[in-house]
Amino acid sequence: MAQRPDAPADQRAQDAIERVLEAESKARDAVAACEAQAARIVAEARLSARRIAERADARIDAMRAAARARLAVELARLDAEVQALAAHPLPPETQARMAAAVEALAARLSGSAA
């Protein structure tokens, strides 16, 4: 709104008030647009964080399953080894030599060896 220099003071004041009100309205609209944009950004960030957490959980679950599978295979191998050793016990003289060696080692490690 162009202001005429020869316009009465009341009219100029009225024009100034209208400009201020229009500027306030535009500012409110801009703030509302910024708030809406911020809300969209926050919602997108939350969705992204949720997706990241879900992928991480899925990866952790897969790693746990793989570890359980490897553990099961290793336990089965050890069980088979125990069964094989139980089927073929060591001769008594070998067991006696091993027991003596264990006792000697324990004595050395504990400092009671003579």
Number of C-alpha atoms within 10 A of each C-alpha: 7 6 10 9 8 7 10 10 10 9 12 16 12 12 15 14 12 13 13 12 12 12 12 12 12 12 12 12 12 12 12 12 12 12 12 12 12 12 12 12 12 12 12 12 12 12 12 12 12 12 12 12 12 12 12 12 12 12 12 12 12 12 12 12 12 12 12 12 12 12 12 12 12 12 12 12 12 12 12 12 12 12 11 11 11 10 9 9 10 11 8 9 9 11 12 12 11 12 12 12 12 12 13 15 13 13 13 12 10 9 9 9 11 6
